[in-house]
């Protein structure tokens, strides 16, 4: 319709597909659905002003473009203008920026999208989603005011999935500088995770730059298997904890990067297949760059307790850094076990080629709780040990070298074993006639086998060394050499004992 003689002059046009549906196809896009396009324009002759309204609607929309495809989508765009002075607008037509800044306060718009399913690259998927962009009234020197929202029922980035995403943002500024403040909430592994962010944008000489900050909180599921979904080597593992992330983002010269500070509290890790449990995990990790995974020195991870089979340890402390995405520098690792300390000498590890030489140091390891784990040893052994054990990482797997443990001279060491009858009891038929010398030694309490049994019951250790993983004796991983003096009350008896632990 056209009314050129009215005031204002009015023109309307509405386009609908004859068949009720439309189809668009080219090399990169295929789309079809049901849609309409309506345009209305007004012109006031006396004041030479114009105004327009545009409405675009599409339903039952299916589309595909490159790696993306849409099923049962919808789209609606409503655009209206205030009365715009045409001479003033034409006067700014030589500068697109000036023209856009002039027109922006005169526009009201609403864009709404939705769909049943949107499939993306790498099997990503969004189900039951909707979003909108709605203009708001200009404020002072900030003509660009808008509210953005996005809701997703289910989102998948295999193997991860989230539910009930609700994202709300407000945009404020102008074409030269603007800020975007956002809050999002999402259910992940049954816990509500919250994201807050503030991002600023600047456009200068056709170049876009941006700086911002963000924080994520509420990542504290009670128990889930996220690590085993990504690492087959720890399949079946269970983790929990309270994780918070915060950082900054930056865009410049068409490159994007961000920093991140990860803080983990009350962490827990369980790997049933290896009978491994780590509890009380804490971590503070500052990543200077997410894209290159670089950190500053002395990032930390600690744990209050470690249980590995029958072995127990406490107070794990470690510091490290990632100077590049290919290299890990371990500054220190230390833990407490058997009332003593175990720590690693500093080392570096190339992540793409995980080969390294490590040296494990032992300090003041108490013998008593360690020997109590040996079921077949019915005795008592006290004292403390120092030593070391080299370990090589070859293709990411540990290979044990030749190590040792030896007596710490600062602590008293004793050996006690009930050996009564081990050497003096003889089976029937094995008894032999004793000589006068044997009888004399027995009467004096100096018979050698009896003295040996007494000595094993109360021995002060003067020398103790445990050799570990001798290359020349692969079936004897442990060799123990023990020496000491026993005071039986009748004699002081020196003993030397060598024991091989085979297996």
N, C-alpha and C positions, 0 to 999 in steps of 0.2 A: 504494500500500500504506500501511496505517496500523496501528501497534502502540501503542495508548494505554496498555496495561498493563505494558509493558516498562520497564526502567531502563537507559538513558534511554528516554523515549518517542520513537518514531521515525515519521517520515512521509516518503514518497518519491513523487515524481510525475515522469513522463517523457512528453513530448509529441512525437509525430512526425506529419507529414502523412500522411493516409490514402493519397494517391496516390504517396507517396514524394518529392513536391516541394511547395514552398510558393510563394506569390505574395503580395506586399504592394504595394498601390497606393493613392496619394492624389494630391493636387494637385501635390506637389513631388517625390515619390519613387515610383519603380517598381523593384521588385526581385523576383527569383525564383531558386530554387535548391533544394538538398537540405539539410535541417537537422533538428536535434533540440534539445530543451530539457529539461534534467534538474535537479530541485531535491530536496535532501534536508535535513531539519531534525531536530534532536535537542533534547530538553528533559529536564533532570535536576530531578525534583520536589523532592528533599530540599534541594538547594542553590539551587534556582530559577535555573539557568543554561541558556543556549541556545547552540547552534552550528548552522551551516548550510553547505551546499556547493551551488554553482550551476555548471552546465556548459552552455554554449551553443556549438553547432557549426553551421557552414554551409559547404557545398561547391558547386562548379559554379555559383557565384553570378554573376549578371549584374544590374547595377543602373544606374540613371540618376537624377541629381539636379541640376537646374539645368544648369550648364555641364559637369558631370562625368558620366562613364560608365565602368563597370567590366565587364571581360570575363573569365570563368573565374576568379573570385575565391574566396577562402576566408577564414573567420573562426572563431576559437575563443577563448572566454573561460572560464577556470577561476577560481572565487572560493571561498575557504574561510575560515572563521573559527575562532579558538580558542573555548574555553568563555567565554561572556560572562555576567556577573552581571546578570540581568534587572532587579532593583530599581534597581541603580546606573544602568543604561542608561535606564530610564524616568525616573529623577530628573534626567537631563540633557536630556530630550526638549524642554524649553522653550527651549533654546538650540541651534540647529543646529550652531553652531561648537563648542560644548562637547561635544555628542554625537559629532560627527565626530572631534574630537581624542581622545575616549575610545575610539572604535571603531577608529581607524586602526592602532594597534599590534597589534590583534587580527586583522588581515586579511592573507591571503596571496592573491595574484592573479597571473594570467598572461594577457595578451592577445596573440594572434598574428594577423597579417593577411598576405595574400599575393594574388597575382594574375598573370595572364598579361599584361594590358594595362590601363592606366588612362589615359583621355583627359580632358584638362582644357581650360580656356579658351585662346584664341589658339593653337590647334593644339599645345598642350603635350601631352607623352605620356611615360609611364613603362612600360617593358616588363620583364617578369620581375622583379617586385619582391616583397619580403617585409619584415616588420617585427615587432617585439615590444616589450612592456612587461612586465617581470617584477619583482615585489616582492622586497626583500631584508630581512634581519633589522634591526630598529630599532637605532639607536646613541644611547645617552644621551638627550638632549633632542631628538633628531632621529628621530621615529618614521616620517617619510616617507623611505623608502629604496627606490630602484628603479633598474633598468638598462633603458635603451632602445637599440634598434638598428634600423637600416634598411639594406637592401641593394637596389640597383637595377642591373639589367643594362645597360639603355640608357635614357637620359633625353634628351628633345628639348624645346628652347625655341626654335623656328625663328627664325633659321636656325642656331642653335647646337645642338650635341649633345655628350653626355658618355657615358662607359662606366664600368662597374664601381664604382659608388658604394658605399662602406662607411662607415656613420656609427654611432658608438658614443657613448653618453652615460650619465652617472650623475647621478641626482637625489637630493638630500639636504636635509633640513630638516623643517619642520612646516607646518601650514596657514597660519601667519602669515608665515613667511619661509622661503625655500628657495633652493637654488642648483643650477644645471645646468651640468655640465662636459662638453664634447663634443670629440671628435676625428673628423674625416672625411677620407677619401682618395678621390680620383676621378681617372680618366684623362680628360684633356682635350687634344685635338690630339696624342695620343701621349705626353704628359708626365704624371707623377703629381703632382697638386696636393693639398696638405694644408691643412686648415682646423682651427684650434684656437680654442675659445671658452669663456668662463666667464661665465655670466649669473646674476644674483641677482634674486629676486622678493620683493615685500612686499605683503601684503594688509592694508589698514587702513581701517576704517569702510566696507567694501565697495568700496574703490578699489584697483586693482592698479597698482603701479609696479615698474619694472625697470631695472637698470643692468648693463652688461656690457662685456667687451672681447673682441676677436678678432684673429686674424692668419691670413693666407693666404700660403703659400709654394709654390715649385715651379712657378710659371707661367713656363716657359722653353722653349717649343717651338722647334725649330731653324728652321722656316720654315713660315708658314701665311698664309692669305688672309682673316683675320677682318675686317679693315677693309673690304675690297672687298665682303664679304657684306652690310655694313650701309650703305655709301656707294657709290652707283653712279658718282659722279664719279671715284673712284679704283679702278674695277673693274680687276682684273688685278694689283693691288699685292700685294707680299709683305712681311711683317714678321716680325721675330724679336726676342728679347731676354729678359732675366730680370726678371720683375715680382714684387714683393712688396707686399702690402696689409695694413695693420693699422688698428685704430680702436676706437671705443667705440659702444655702443648704449644707447638710453634710451627708456623708455616712461613716460608720465605723462599723466594727464587724458585717457586714451583716444587719445593721439597717439603716433606712433612716429617716431624719427629716429636717425641714426647719423652718426658722423664717419668719415673715411677718410684715411689717409696712403698715397699711392702712391709707390713707389720703383722706377724703371726703370733698369736697367744693361745695358750692351752691346747697346743697341737698334740695329736695322737696318731701313731702309725702302727698298723698291725699287718704282718705278713705270715699267715698261718702255715704256709708250705715250708717256711724256714724257721718256724717257731720263734719269730722275732717280734718284739714289741718295744716301741719307743714312746715314752710319755713325757708330758710337760715340755713340749717343743715350743721354743720361741725363736723368732727370726726378725732381724732388721736389715733390709736390703734396699739400697738406694741405687737405682739404675739411672745413670745419666742419659742413656739413650735406649729406647725400646727397640728401635730398628737395628741397632748394632749390639745391643745387650752389653753395654759398657758400664762399669761401676767405678767408684772411687775405692781406695784401699780400705781394709778393715771392716768389711761387711761381716755380720755375725749370725750364727745359728747355734742354739744351745738346746739341751734336753736335760730333764731332771733324772730320768731313769731309762736304762736299756736292759732288756732281758732277751738273751739269745740262747735258747735251749736251757741248759743248767747254769749258764754264765750270767752274771748280773753286774751292771756298771751304773754309775751315777755321775751327775754334774758334767755332762759333755759340754765343752766349750770349743768353738771353732771360729776362725776368722779367715776371710778370703777376699779376693777381688777378681774381676773380669776386665782386664785391660783392653780386650778386644773380643769379638764374637768367636775367635778361634782358640783363646788361651784362658786357662784357669790358673790363678796363683793362690795356693793354699799357704797362708801365713802361719797358722797354728791349729792343731787339733789336740785336745787334752781331755781325758776322762779319768774317773776314779773307779778302781775295782780291786778287790781283795785287799782293802784298806790301804792301797797304794795308788800309784799314778801310771797311766799309759799315755804317751803322747807321740805325735809324728813330727819329724823334722820338716821344715818348710820344703815345698816342692812345687813344680809347675807341671801342668798337664795340657797338651794340645787336644782340644775337644774332637777334632776331626780324625786324629790319629792317637787314641788314648793309650800311649806307652809312657811309662815313667818308672823311676827307681825311688822307692820309698824306704824310710828307715823308721821302724817302730822302736821307741825307747821305753824301758820299764824302770820304775823307781819305787823302792820300798814296798814291793809286792809281798804281802804277808803269806807265808807258806801254810799256816794252819787252816784257813778257810778253803784254800785250794786243794790241800791233801784230803780234806774232809769229803770232797766230791768223788774221791776214788773209792768205790764200794769195797774192793777187795783188800784195801789197806786198813787193818784194824789196829791202828796205833795213833801216835800223836807226833807231830813235827812242827816246831816253831822256828821263828826267824823271819828275815826279810831278804828279798832278792832284788838285784839290779841287773839290767841286761839290755839286749837289743835284738831285733829281728828284721833283716832286710826283706822287702817284698817288691817284686817287679810287677808292673801292670803291662800285660802283653795282649793287645787287641781288646783292652777293657777288662780282662780277667786277671785275678791275682795269681802270682806264682811265688811260693815261699822260698826264701833263701836260707842260708845257714846262719842260725842265731844262737844265742846263749843266755843263760841266767846264772848269776853267781851271788854268793853270800854278801850281804851288806854288813861290813864289820862294825857298824855302829849299833847293831842289835844282837842280843844274845840269841843263839840258836840251839835247840835241843832236839833229841830224837828219843822216842819212847815206844817200845813195842813189846807186847807180852809174848815172849818166845819160850816160855817154860815148857820143857818137854820136847822142843823141836830137835834138839841135838843129843839129849841125854836119855830119852825113852827109846828102848830097843824092843823090837818085836820078839815074841817067843821064838826060840830057835836060833836067834841071831846073837844071843849073849855069848861073849867070849870070856875065857878065864883072864882075870885081871892080874897084872904084875904087881910086885911089891911097890914099884914106883907109882902106879896108878892108884893103889890103895892109899899110899902116903899123901898124894895130891888131894884125893877126895877128903881124907881126914883133915887136912889143912884148909879145905875149901878152895883149893886152887886147881881143880880138875878143869882142863881147857874148855870142854864143851859146856860145862856148867857156868864157867866164867863168861863164855860167849853169850849165853842166854841172859845172864845178869847184865852184861854190858849193853845188850840191845834194849834193855828196859830203862836205861838211864844214861844217855850219851850226850855229852856236850860237844856240839859240832864246831870244828875248827876250820873246815873247808867244805864247800858245797858248790858244785857246778853242774848245770843242766845244759847239755848240748842239744840243739834243736835242728832237725831236718838235715842231717849230714848227707851230702850228695853221694858219698861212697857207701852209705847204708840206707837205701831207700825204704826198706821194710822195717827200719828201726828209727822212727821219727824223734824219739827222745832217749837220751843216754844220761844217766845220773851218776855222778861220782861224789861220794860222801866220805869224809874222814873226821874223826873226833876221838876224844878220850872219855872213857867211862870210869867212874869211881864206884866200885861195888862195895866199898867198905873193907874189903880184904885186899884189893889191889887196884891200881890204876891201869886200865887196859886200853891201848890204842887200837882203833878199828878203822879199816878201809873197806868201803863197800862200793861196788860198781853194779848198777842195775840197768838193763836195757828194757825199754818199753817197746814192744813190737806190735805191728798192726798197720 
